[in-house]
Amino acid sequence: MDQVFRLTDGRQLSYSVSAATDGIPLIFLHGTPGNKAVLPVFEAKCKSRGVKLITIDRAGYGGSTRQKGRRVADVVDDIKQLTQHLSISKCLVAGWSGGGPHALACAARLPGCLAALLIASVGPSDADDLDFLSGQGEGNLQEFHAALQGEAKLREFCEAERPDMMGDAQSIMTAMASNLPEVDKAVILRDPDFGNYLSQSFREGLQVNCDGWIDDDLAFLQPWGFDVGENKTHVLLYQGSDDKMVPFAHGKWIAQHLPAGTAQLPLSPQ
């Protein structure tokens, strides 16, 4: 069920609650770009395991008001207010791709966060021991080079990409072709549910403008506002060895810099 919550600074936060609505809460943070749409198989798995699934439109996406100049860590206060509104004292968090750093911020600073799942999480751009752009596809390189030139150049890039990103699965795959290994292209083509999920998520996330996408990218290219070493909860990372949008090195860096005993990275590069 889609709902809107007003934050203390007056912004709107659009969110949805689904699956086992009386179960343990899992807050899922979408990728970049994206929105609160839910992959059907994910919702079904949550329901079968007694998990209440909560998804949000991050600031600037879909039905959520922009928070210009936000840092990655700023999402924590939005989630904290939402959990208080929903009378949630303990929860799990998960983030995919651009949602990964935001989930990690919650793992470090959200009261009551029990554990976190990071799927193909972006790593920090300012780390001395991580080459942030190495291994990324041509489309990603163009995007982040635009972001490094400032908001105006990045907006120009995003607006040019927006029509195809708001299309069907085929147009999305065409727009992202340089960033997708063959295995990812095959999944998008053969799995209509996944293709439709991507299409819905991008379309609804970008329906008003590109503000959320722009603000995510700019936030990734500055200090996140928290230290990965602050984490005190268990973090499970899944990172694809062939990923050209978020290379394996990003997940490996996160796993290596989390406090000892808190991280698990199941996949190894082939």
Backbone as JSON, one array per atom type, in Angstrom:
{
  "sequence": "MDQVFRLTDGRQLSYSVSAATDGIPLIFLHGTPGNKAVLPVFEAKCKSRGVKLITIDRAGYGGSTRQKGRRVADVVDDIKQLTQHLSISKCLVAGWSGGGPHALACAARLPGCLAALLIASVGPSDADDLDFLSGQGEGNLQEFHAALQGEAKLREFCEAERPDMMGDAQSIMTAMASNLPEVDKAVILRDPDFGNYLSQSFREGLQVNCDGWIDDDLAFLQPWGFDVGENKTHVLLYQGSDDKMVPFAHGKWIAQHLPAGTAQLPLSPQ",
  "N": [[0.84, -1.18, 0.0], [0.71, 2.12, -0.99], [1.85, 5.05, 0.57], [2.1, 8.34, 2.09], [4.27, 10.22, 4.07], [4.8, 12.98, 6.21], [7.74, 14.63, 6.85], [9.72, 16.11, 9.54], [10.93, 18.44, 8.6], [9.2, 19.31, 6.73], [9.25, 18.08, 4.26], [7.92, 15.6, 1.98], [7.74, 12.07, 2.34], [7.51, 9.33, 0.42], [6.23, 6.07, 0.69], [5.91, 2.46, 0.9], [4.16, -0.38, 2.18], [4.29, -3.85, 2.34], [3.95, -7.43, 1.68], [4.35, -9.6, 4.47], [2.52, -8.04, 6.56], [2.44, -7.92, 9.32], [4.83, -8.82, 10.17], [8.43, -9.16, 10.88], [10.11, -6.11, 10.31], [11.57, -5.17, 7.21], [13.48, -2.83, 5.69], [13.82, -1.68, 2.54], [16.09, -0.25, 0.3], [16.16, 1.39, -2.68], [17.85, 1.24, -5.94], [19.99, 3.37, -8.05], [19.03, 5.1, -10.84], [15.69, 4.9, -9.3], [12.79, 3.62, -7.51], [10.21, 3.02, -5.06], [9.04, 0.68, -5.99], [8.38, -2.87, -6.07], [9.97, -5.95, -6.64], [8.18, -8.71, -7.77], [8.83, -11.45, -7.04], [10.51, -11.04, -4.9], [8.86, -9.79, -3.03], [7.06, -11.92, -2.62], [8.77, -13.85, -1.48], [9.47, -12.53, 0.88], [6.97, -12.44, 2.12], [6.42, -15.16, 2.52], [8.27, -15.76, 4.42], [7.56, -14.36, 6.61], [8.13, -11.59, 6.7], [7.82, -8.14, 6.95], [7.71, -5.9, 4.4], [9.12, -2.86, 3.67], [9.33, -0.17, 1.58], [10.82, 2.76, 0.14], [10.58, 5.93, -1.59], [13.5, 7.46, -2.22], [14.72, 10.71, -1.23], [13.77, 13.16, -3.57], [13.04, 11.42, -5.56], [10.26, 10.07, -7.38], [7.42, 10.23, -5.41], [8.59, 11.6, -3.3], [9.86, 14.48, -1.68], [12.48, 16.64, -2.83], [15.77, 16.8, -1.37], [17.97, 18.88, -1.54], [21.48, 18.81, -1.92], [21.91, 16.74, -0.19], [23.6, 14.29, 1.86], [24.86, 10.9, 1.85], [24.48, 9.85, 4.44], [22.3, 11.29, 5.36], [19.93, 10.01, 4.85], [19.37, 8.45, 7.0], [18.06, 9.85, 9.06], [15.59, 10.35, 7.84], [14.61, 7.7, 7.61], [14.6, 7.0, 10.3], [12.61, 8.72, 11.31], [10.45, 7.69, 9.89], [10.29, 5.04, 10.87], [9.62, 5.58, 13.5], [7.13, 6.75, 13.11], [5.74, 4.53, 12.2], [5.77, 2.97, 14.4], [7.93, 1.22, 14.83], [10.48, -0.49, 16.39], [12.63, -2.16, 16.02], [14.47, -3.36, 13.22], [15.38, -4.69, 9.96], [17.67, -3.81, 7.35], [18.08, -3.26, 3.82], [19.88, -2.76, 0.78], [20.17, -2.02, -2.65], [22.61, -1.66, -5.1], [22.9, 1.68, -5.77], [21.43, 2.06, -3.51], [22.82, 0.72, -1.61], [25.01, 2.09, -0.11], [23.35, 3.77, 1.39], [21.86, 1.96, 2.9], [23.96, 0.94, 4.36], [24.64, 3.16, 5.86], [22.41, 3.25, 7.51], [22.81, 0.86, 8.88], [24.96, 1.59, 10.41], [24.05, 3.79, 11.91], [21.28, 3.86, 12.45], [18.98, 3.61, 15.0], [18.08, 0.53, 16.49], [18.52, -1.04, 14.26], [19.07, -4.23, 13.14], [20.52, -5.85, 11.35], [22.12, -5.84, 8.1], [21.7, -6.01, 4.55], [23.55, -5.87, 1.66], [23.4, -5.42, -1.74], [25.28, -5.57, -4.5], [26.59, -3.13, -3.8], [27.52, 0.3, -4.03], [30.77, 1.61, -3.52], [32.87, 3.88, -1.54], [33.85, 7.01, -2.98], [36.0, 8.49, -2.19], [37.95, 6.99, -1.01], [41.27, 6.06, -0.31], [42.29, 3.61, -1.04], [40.66, 2.48, -2.96], [39.89, 2.34, -6.3], [37.58, 4.13, -7.61], [36.29, 4.4, -10.15], [37.38, 2.44, -11.73], [36.93, -0.36, -13.84], [34.28, 0.14, -14.39], [31.47, 0.45, -16.65], [31.22, 2.1, -19.91], [29.02, 3.88, -20.03], [28.56, 4.48, -17.32], [31.0, 5.71, -16.72], [30.83, 8.03, -18.28], [28.66, 9.22, -17.01], [29.58, 9.68, -14.33], [31.8, 11.29, -14.85], [30.5, 13.52, -15.83], [29.15, 14.22, -13.49], [31.3, 14.96, -11.89], [31.85, 17.41, -12.93], [29.89, 19.0, -11.97], [26.5, 19.95, -10.92], [24.98, 21.03, -13.08], [26.07, 19.97, -15.49], [25.72, 17.26, -14.96], [22.94, 17.11, -14.79], [22.3, 17.66, -17.42], [23.29, 15.33, -18.65], [21.67, 13.33, -17.39], [19.06, 14.09, -18.11], [19.16, 13.69, -20.84], [19.33, 10.93, -20.93], [17.02, 10.15, -19.71], [14.44, 9.72, -21.18], [14.73, 7.12, -22.47], [15.31, 5.6, -20.21], [12.91, 5.63, -18.94], [11.36, 4.0, -20.4], [10.32, 0.81, -21.81], [11.51, -2.54, -20.92], [13.28, -3.27, -22.97], [14.13, -0.8, -24.05], [15.39, 0.25, -21.84], [17.48, -1.57, -21.53], [18.87, -1.05, -23.87], [19.66, 1.6, -23.41], [21.37, 1.21, -21.27], [23.32, -0.43, -22.22], [26.19, -0.43, -22.44], [26.93, -0.76, -19.86], [26.14, -3.22, -19.03], [26.88, -6.59, -18.48], [26.79, -9.64, -20.44], [25.35, -11.61, -19.05], [23.59, -10.17, -17.44], [22.03, -8.85, -19.33], [20.74, -11.03, -20.45], [19.11, -11.89, -18.34], [17.32, -9.73, -18.05], [15.98, -9.9, -20.49], [14.85, -12.49, -20.51], [13.32, -12.71, -18.24], [10.35, -11.58, -17.61], [9.1, -10.44, -15.36], [11.22, -9.27, -13.93], [12.18, -7.45, -15.84], [9.88, -5.84, -16.13], [9.71, -4.86, -13.55], [12.07, -3.26, -13.35], [11.43, -1.37, -15.33], [9.09, -0.18, -14.25], [10.13, 0.83, -11.82], [12.14, 2.67, -12.66], [10.6, 4.37, -14.29], [8.61, 5.43, -12.53], [10.23, 6.51, -10.57], [11.53, 8.55, -11.93], [9.52, 10.12, -12.86], [8.75, 12.77, -12.27], [11.08, 14.42, -12.36], [14.7, 14.5, -12.69], [15.88, 14.8, -10.23], [16.36, 13.16, -7.9], [18.09, 11.16, -8.87], [20.26, 12.73, -9.72], [21.03, 13.87, -7.24], [21.73, 11.58, -5.8], [24.05, 10.71, -7.25], [25.77, 12.92, -6.89], [26.03, 12.8, -4.14], [27.41, 10.39, -3.86], [29.9, 11.12, -4.72], [31.05, 12.66, -2.81], [32.21, 12.91, 0.64], [30.58, 10.46, 2.64], [29.4, 11.08, 5.07], [29.42, 9.49, 7.26], [31.32, 6.93, 8.95], [32.41, 3.88, 7.68], [33.48, 2.13, 9.48], [32.0, 2.54, 11.77], [29.98, 0.74, 11.98], [28.05, -1.67, 13.77], [26.54, -3.89, 13.45], [25.63, -7.06, 11.86], [26.62, -7.47, 8.51], [25.7, -8.51, 5.37], [27.02, -9.08, 2.23], [26.43, -9.13, -1.24], [28.01, -9.37, -4.25], [28.48, -8.97, -7.66], [30.74, -10.71, -9.76], [31.16, -9.99, -12.39], [30.1, -7.51, -12.7], [29.57, -4.39, -14.21], [28.54, -2.0, -13.54], [28.66, -1.63, -10.79], [31.56, -2.49, -9.78], [33.18, -5.53, -8.58], [35.21, -4.88, -6.79], [34.24, -2.82, -5.22], [32.39, -3.92, -3.35], [34.18, -5.65, -2.09], [35.94, -3.83, -0.92], [34.24, -2.58, 0.96], [33.62, -4.8, 2.62], [36.17, -5.34, 3.65], [36.66, -3.12, 5.2], [34.75, -2.89, 7.13], [34.06, -3.36, 10.64], [35.87, -5.99, 12.28], [34.51, -9.23, 12.04], [31.92, -8.47, 11.44], [31.16, -8.52, 8.77], [30.19, -10.3, 5.8], [31.09, -11.63, 2.77], [29.92, -13.38, 0.31], [30.47, -13.99, -2.43], [33.07, -14.58, -4.82], [35.4, -13.21, -7.18], [35.45, -14.55, -10.49]],
  "CA": [[0.0, 0.0, 0.0], [1.49, 3.34, -1.09], [1.46, 6.07, 1.53], [2.98, 9.5, 2.17], [4.51, 10.67, 5.44], [5.44, 14.3, 6.21], [8.89, 14.71, 7.74], [9.71, 17.3, 10.4], [11.34, 19.63, 7.85], [8.15, 19.64, 5.78], [9.31, 17.26, 3.05], [7.13, 14.37, 1.9], [8.42, 10.81, 2.1], [6.58, 8.34, -0.12], [6.66, 4.73, 1.07], [4.95, 1.38, 0.69], [4.27, -1.52, 3.09], [3.72, -5.02, 1.67], [4.33, -8.77, 2.15], [3.73, -9.98, 5.75], [2.42, -6.72, 7.18], [2.61, -8.01, 10.77], [6.09, -9.53, 10.4], [9.61, -8.35, 11.21], [10.26, -5.13, 9.23], [12.76, -5.04, 6.37], [13.43, -1.59, 4.92], [14.61, -1.88, 1.32], [16.48, 1.01, -0.32], [16.29, 1.13, -4.12], [19.06, 1.64, -6.64], [20.1, 4.7, -8.66], [17.8, 5.65, -10.26], [14.72, 3.9, -8.91], [11.73, 4.06, -6.6], [9.77, 2.03, -4.07], [8.45, -0.5, -6.63], [8.87, -4.12, -5.48], [10.05, -7.11, -7.52], [7.18, -9.65, -7.26], [9.4, -12.62, -6.38], [11.06, -10.58, -3.62], [7.71, -9.62, -2.14], [6.55, -13.26, -2.28], [9.72, -14.48, -0.55], [9.32, -11.86, 2.18], [5.69, -12.86, 2.72], [6.51, -16.56, 2.95], [9.17, -15.84, 5.57], [7.06, -13.53, 7.69], [8.84, -10.31, 6.7], [7.09, -6.95, 6.5], [8.59, -5.2, 3.47], [8.89, -1.41, 3.6], [10.18, 0.47, 0.57], [10.62, 4.21, 0.09], [11.19, 6.75, -2.63], [14.5, 8.32, -1.61], [14.46, 12.14, -1.48], [13.92, 13.6, -4.95], [12.49, 10.41, -6.46], [8.83, 9.77, -7.32], [6.57, 11.06, -4.57], [9.33, 12.19, -2.17], [10.4, 15.81, -1.93], [13.93, 16.73, -2.95], [16.61, 17.35, -0.3], [19.15, 19.32, -2.3], [22.73, 18.8, -1.18], [21.94, 15.67, 0.82], [24.68, 13.31, 1.92], [24.36, 9.54, 2.02], [24.06, 9.65, 5.83], [21.07, 12.01, 5.66], [18.78, 9.12, 4.74], [19.12, 7.8, 8.29], [17.03, 10.6, 9.8], [14.31, 10.08, 7.18], [14.18, 6.36, 7.99], [14.31, 7.03, 11.73], [11.29, 9.32, 11.48], [9.44, 6.76, 9.36], [10.11, 3.92, 11.8], [8.87, 6.09, 14.65], [5.75, 6.91, 12.64], [5.16, 3.19, 12.06], [5.94, 2.29, 15.7], [8.91, 0.15, 14.65], [11.64, -0.31, 17.26], [13.73, -2.96, 15.49], [14.26, -3.66, 11.8], [16.49, -5.04, 9.08], [17.75, -2.92, 6.19], [18.73, -3.81, 2.63], [20.04, -1.78, -0.28], [20.67, -2.53, -3.92], [23.36, -0.73, -5.93], [22.97, 2.98, -5.13], [20.81, 1.98, -2.18], [23.74, 0.05, -0.69], [25.6, 3.0, 0.87], [22.3, 4.28, 2.28], [21.59, 0.88, 3.85], [25.12, 0.85, 5.24], [24.5, 4.27, 6.81], [21.42, 2.81, 8.5], [23.46, -0.17, 9.71], [25.88, 2.26, 11.33], [23.5, 4.86, 12.75], [19.84, 3.79, 12.72], [18.67, 2.86, 16.23], [17.25, -0.65, 16.31], [18.87, -1.82, 13.06], [19.62, -5.51, 13.6], [21.44, -6.39, 10.35], [21.97, -5.19, 6.79], [22.02, -6.74, 3.33], [23.98, -4.99, 0.57], [23.44, -6.12, -3.02], [26.01, -4.76, -5.48], [26.66, -1.79, -3.22], [28.53, 1.28, -4.41], [31.76, 1.93, -2.5], [33.16, 5.32, -1.41], [34.69, 7.58, -4.04], [37.14, 9.21, -1.62], [38.85, 6.05, -0.33], [42.6, 6.02, -0.93], [42.61, 2.26, -1.51], [39.65, 2.0, -3.91], [39.77, 3.11, -7.54], [36.13, 4.17, -7.72], [35.82, 4.28, -11.52], [38.0, 1.3, -12.42], [36.07, -1.5, -14.13], [32.91, 0.54, -14.71], [31.14, 0.54, -18.07], [31.37, 3.41, -20.53], [27.92, 4.75, -19.63], [28.83, 4.93, -15.96], [32.12, 6.64, -16.76], [30.31, 9.3, -18.78], [27.79, 9.78, -15.97], [30.34, 10.22, -13.2], [32.61, 12.41, -15.33], [29.59, 14.67, -15.84], [28.91, 14.6, -12.09], [32.49, 15.64, -11.38], [31.83, 18.78, -13.44], [28.87, 19.75, -11.25], [25.1, 19.58, -11.12], [24.44, 21.41, -14.39], [26.51, 18.97, -16.48], [25.09, 15.99, -14.63], [21.53, 17.2, -15.17], [22.27, 17.53, -18.88], [23.45, 13.91, -18.94], [20.51, 12.56, -16.92], [17.89, 14.44, -18.91], [19.31, 13.04, -22.15], [19.1, 9.49, -20.73], [15.73, 9.92, -19.05], [13.37, 9.1, -21.98], [14.94, 5.68, -22.61], [15.25, 4.98, -18.88], [11.5, 5.56, -18.54], [10.68, 3.15, -21.37], [10.15, -0.6, -21.45], [12.75, -3.23, -20.59], [14.18, -3.24, -24.11], [14.73, 0.52, -24.17], [16.3, 0.38, -20.7], [18.66, -2.37, -21.83], [19.6, -0.33, -24.9], [20.27, 2.77, -22.78], [22.39, 0.78, -20.32], [24.05, -1.54, -22.86], [27.63, -0.42, -22.16], [27.13, -1.07, -18.44], [25.57, -4.53, -18.71], [27.49, -7.8, -19.02], [25.82, -10.47, -21.15], [24.48, -12.35, -18.12], [22.53, -9.26, -17.0], [21.13, -8.64, -20.47], [19.94, -12.24, -20.6], [18.09, -11.91, -17.29], [16.31, -8.73, -18.38], [15.2, -10.35, -21.64], [14.11, -13.73, -20.31], [12.49, -12.64, -17.04], [9.47, -10.42, -17.77], [8.85, -9.79, -14.07], [12.35, -8.4, -13.6], [12.16, -6.35, -16.79], [8.77, -4.95, -15.78], [10.07, -4.2, -12.3], [13.0, -2.19, -13.68], [10.7, -0.35, -16.06], [8.23, 0.54, -13.31], [10.95, 1.54, -10.85], [12.75, 3.83, -13.31], [9.55, 5.28, -14.77], [7.98, 6.13, -11.41], [11.25, 7.29, -9.88], [11.92, 9.7, -12.74], [8.32, 10.68, -13.49], [8.68, 14.23, -12.08], [12.33, 14.98, -12.87], [15.89, 13.68, -12.41], [16.52, 15.32, -9.02], [16.86, 12.1, -7.02], [19.23, 10.55, -9.56], [21.35, 13.71, -9.64], [21.48, 14.01, -5.86], [22.45, 10.34, -5.46], [25.39, 10.72, -7.84], [26.58, 13.94, -6.22], [26.32, 12.3, -2.79], [28.42, 9.34, -3.96], [31.19, 11.72, -5.04], [31.54, 13.42, -1.67], [32.2, 12.06, 1.84], [29.24, 9.94, 2.91], [28.84, 11.64, 6.3], [29.61, 8.52, 8.33], [32.46, 6.05, 8.73], [32.04, 2.47, 7.56], [33.93, 1.48, 10.71], [31.04, 2.74, 12.86], [28.98, -0.33, 11.98], [28.09, -2.62, 14.88], [25.63, -4.99, 13.13], [26.1, -7.98, 10.83], [26.37, -7.01, 7.15], [25.88, -9.53, 4.33], [27.22, -8.43, 0.93], [26.45, -9.9, -2.48], [28.62, -8.51, -5.27], [28.72, -9.75, -8.87], [32.12, -10.67, -10.23], [31.22, -9.41, -13.74], [29.32, -6.27, -12.68], [30.24, -3.22, -14.78], [27.96, -0.8, -12.94], [29.32, -1.56, -9.48], [32.54, -3.58, -9.84], [33.38, -6.36, -7.39], [36.14, -4.22, -5.86], [33.49, -1.96, -4.29], [31.94, -4.77, -2.25], [35.36, -6.15, -1.38], [36.43, -2.73, -0.08], [33.33, -2.44, 2.11], [33.82, -5.94, 3.52], [37.47, -5.24, 4.31], [36.73, -1.96, 6.09], [33.8, -3.03, 8.23], [34.72, -3.93, 11.82], [36.1, -7.44, 12.24], [33.43, -10.09, 12.49], [30.58, -7.97, 11.1], [30.89, -8.58, 7.34], [30.3, -11.56, 5.08], [31.03, -11.43, 1.33], [29.89, -14.77, -0.18], [30.91, -14.22, -3.8], [34.44, -14.26, -5.18], [35.51, -13.03, -8.62], [35.82, -15.76, -11.23]],
  "C": [[0.89, 1.25, 0.0], [0.94, 4.4, -0.14], [2.47, 7.21, 1.5], [3.06, 9.95, 3.62], [5.23, 12.02, 5.37], [6.53, 14.33, 7.27], [8.9, 16.02, 8.51], [10.15, 18.57, 9.68], [10.34, 20.01, 6.77], [8.17, 18.83, 4.5], [8.36, 16.07, 3.14], [8.04, 13.17, 1.67], [7.38, 9.79, 1.66], [7.11, 6.94, 0.19], [5.54, 3.72, 0.83], [5.23, 0.26, 1.7], [3.59, -2.71, 2.42], [4.23, -6.3, 2.33], [3.62, -9.09, 3.47], [3.64, -8.74, 6.63], [2.51, -6.74, 8.7], [3.92, -8.7, 11.14], [7.22, -8.6, 10.81], [9.89, -7.4, 10.05], [11.61, -5.21, 8.53], [12.58, -3.79, 5.53], [14.38, -1.73, 3.75], [14.83, -0.54, 0.62], [16.89, 0.77, -1.77], [17.61, 1.64, -4.7], [18.98, 3.03, -7.22], [20.08, 4.57, -10.17], [16.86, 4.52, -9.84], [13.6, 4.49, -8.08], [11.31, 2.88, -5.73], [9.09, 0.8, -4.67], [9.13, -1.77, -6.1], [8.87, -5.22, -6.54], [9.12, -8.19, -6.97], [7.76, -10.85, -6.52], [9.99, -12.26, -5.02], [9.95, -10.39, -2.6], [7.17, -10.98, -1.68], [7.46, -13.97, -1.28], [9.61, -13.85, 0.84], [8.05, -12.34, 2.88], [5.79, -14.27, 3.27], [7.39, -16.73, 4.18], [8.75, -14.92, 6.72], [7.76, -12.19, 7.83], [7.92, -9.2, 6.19], [8.05, -6.12, 5.65], [8.18, -3.73, 3.37], [9.86, -0.84, 2.58], [9.85, 1.95, 0.53], [11.09, 4.76, -1.25], [12.21, 7.64, -1.93], [14.24, 9.77, -2.03], [14.74, 12.51, -2.93], [13.4, 12.62, -5.98], [10.98, 10.31, -6.28], [8.05, 10.75, -6.48], [7.27, 11.7, -3.39], [9.98, 13.51, -2.57], [11.93, 15.79, -1.99], [14.56, 17.27, -1.66], [17.94, 17.72, -0.94], [20.39, 19.35, -1.41], [22.84, 17.7, -0.14], [23.19, 14.82, 0.7], [24.06, 11.92, 2.06], [23.78, 9.36, 3.43], [22.72, 10.31, 6.15], [19.83, 11.13, 5.56], [18.41, 8.53, 6.1], [18.03, 8.53, 9.06], [15.66, 10.4, 9.17], [13.76, 8.71, 7.61], [13.83, 6.31, 9.48], [12.93, 7.61, 11.99], [10.19, 8.38, 10.99], [9.22, 5.6, 10.32], [9.37, 4.36, 13.05], [7.39, 6.25, 14.3], [5.02, 5.57, 12.57], [5.28, 2.35, 13.33], [6.84, 1.07, 15.58], [10.12, 0.44, 15.52], [12.86, -1.08, 16.78], [13.44, -3.33, 14.04], [15.54, -4.18, 11.17], [16.51, -4.0, 7.96], [18.44, -3.65, 5.04], [18.84, -2.71, 1.59], [20.67, -2.41, -1.5], [21.38, -1.41, -4.67], [23.5, 0.62, -5.22], [22.29, 3.04, -3.78], [21.74, 1.37, -1.15], [24.38, 0.98, 0.33], [24.58, 3.55, 1.86], [21.91, 3.23, 3.32], [22.74, 0.75, 4.85], [25.1, 1.98, 6.27], [23.5, 3.91, 7.91], [22.01, 1.76, 9.43], [24.35, 0.46, 10.76], [25.15, 3.14, 12.34], [22.01, 4.78, 13.06], [19.58, 3.0, 13.99], [17.76, 1.67, 15.92], [17.53, -1.45, 15.06], [19.62, -3.08, 13.48], [20.67, -6.09, 12.65], [21.16, -5.71, 9.02], [22.38, -6.14, 5.68], [22.37, -5.73, 2.25], [24.12, -5.82, -0.69], [24.09, -5.2, -4.04], [26.14, -3.32, -5.03], [27.81, -0.96, -3.78], [29.48, 1.5, -3.23], [32.05, 3.42, -2.48], [34.11, 5.82, -2.49], [35.96, 8.21, -3.5], [38.11, 8.3, -0.88], [40.19, 5.98, -1.06], [42.89, 4.67, -1.57], [41.5, 1.64, -2.35], [39.64, 2.91, -5.12], [38.3, 3.08, -7.94], [35.63, 3.88, -9.13], [36.36, 3.05, -12.25], [37.02, 0.15, -12.6], [34.64, -1.15, -14.46], [32.72, 0.65, -16.22], [31.2, 1.96, -18.58], [30.26, 4.37, -20.12], [28.12, 5.31, -18.23], [29.96, 5.95, -15.93], [31.67, 8.01, -17.25], [29.47, 10.0, -17.71], [28.6, 10.41, -14.84], [31.3, 11.33, -13.63], [31.76, 13.67, -15.43], [29.35, 15.16, -14.41], [30.09, 15.35, -11.49], [32.58, 17.08, -11.85], [30.73, 19.62, -12.8], [27.46, 19.4, -11.66], [24.59, 19.9, -12.52], [24.81, 20.39, -15.46], [25.85, 17.62, -16.22], [23.62, 16.0, -15.02], [21.39, 17.06, -16.69], [22.38, 16.06, -19.3], [22.18, 13.13, -18.59], [19.27, 12.85, -17.75], [17.95, 13.8, -20.3], [19.01, 11.54, -22.06], [17.67, 9.18, -20.29], [14.66, 9.28, -19.93], [13.52, 7.59, -22.14], [14.84, 4.96, -21.28], [13.82, 4.85, -18.37], [10.69, 4.68, -19.49], [10.51, 1.73, -20.87], [11.52, -1.25, -21.22], [13.76, -3.18, -21.73], [14.88, -1.89, -24.24], [15.71, 0.77, -23.02], [17.6, -0.37, -20.99], [19.52, -1.68, -22.9], [20.35, 0.85, -24.29], [21.45, 2.38, -21.9], [23.35, -0.24, -20.91], [25.53, -1.58, -22.49], [27.95, -0.77, -20.71], [26.72, -2.5, -18.08], [26.39, -5.67, -19.31], [26.4, -8.68, -19.64], [24.86, -11.2, -20.21], [23.33, -11.47, -17.64], [21.53, -9.0, -18.12], [20.2, -9.84, -20.63], [18.82, -12.3, -19.57], [16.97, -10.93, -17.61], [15.41, -9.21, -19.5], [14.34, -11.57, -21.33], [13.16, -13.7, -19.12], [11.59, -11.42, -17.12], [9.17, -9.71, -16.47], [9.97, -8.83, -13.71], [12.4, -7.2, -14.54], [11.07, -5.34, -16.48], [9.05, -4.18, -14.49], [11.03, -3.03, -12.56], [12.28, -1.04, -14.36], [9.83, 0.48, -15.13], [9.06, 1.4, -12.35], [11.58, 2.8, -11.46], [11.69, 4.86, -13.71], [8.95, 6.1, -13.62], [8.99, 6.98, -10.64], [11.61, 8.57, -10.59], [10.73, 10.45, -13.31], [8.24, 12.2, -13.36], [9.9, 14.9, -12.69], [13.48, 14.03, -12.5], [16.56, 14.05, -11.09], [17.11, 14.23, -8.13], [18.11, 11.44, -7.58], [20.46, 11.45, -9.44], [21.92, 13.78, -8.22], [22.17, 12.75, -5.35], [23.88, 10.4, -5.97], [26.3, 11.73, -7.15], [26.95, 13.5, -4.81], [27.4, 11.22, -2.81], [29.82, 9.93, -4.15], [31.7, 12.67, -3.97], [31.59, 12.48, -0.46], [30.77, 11.69, 2.23], [28.6, 10.52, 4.16], [28.84, 10.66, 7.46], [30.8, 7.65, 7.97], [31.98, 4.61, 8.68], [32.41, 1.71, 8.84], [33.01, 1.66, 11.9], [30.1, 1.55, 13.01], [29.17, -1.3, 13.15], [27.2, -3.84, 14.61], [26.24, -5.89, 12.06], [25.69, -7.45, 9.45], [26.69, -8.14, 6.17], [25.96, -8.82, 2.99], [27.16, -9.46, -0.19], [26.94, -8.97, -3.58], [28.96, -9.37, -6.49], [30.13, -9.59, -9.39], [32.25, -10.02, -11.6], [30.52, -8.06, -13.83], [30.14, -5.1, -13.23], [29.62, -1.91, -14.3], [28.56, -0.56, -11.56], [30.32, -2.73, -9.42], [32.73, -4.29, -8.49], [34.25, -5.68, -6.35], [35.41, -3.34, -4.85], [33.02, -2.78, -3.08], [33.09, -5.3, -1.42], [35.9, -5.08, -0.45], [35.56, -2.58, 1.16], [33.56, -3.56, 3.11], [35.12, -5.83, 4.3], [37.53, -4.11, 5.33], [35.64, -1.92, 7.15], [34.53, -3.62, 9.43], [34.82, -5.45, 11.74], [34.91, -8.2, 12.79], [32.04, -9.63, 12.12], [30.21, -8.18, 9.65], [31.03, -9.99, 6.79], [30.1, -11.28, 3.6], [31.08, -12.8, 0.67], [30.52, -14.99, -1.54], [32.36, -13.83, -3.99], [34.51, -14.1, -6.68], [35.99, -14.3, -9.29], [36.96, -15.45, -12.2]]
}
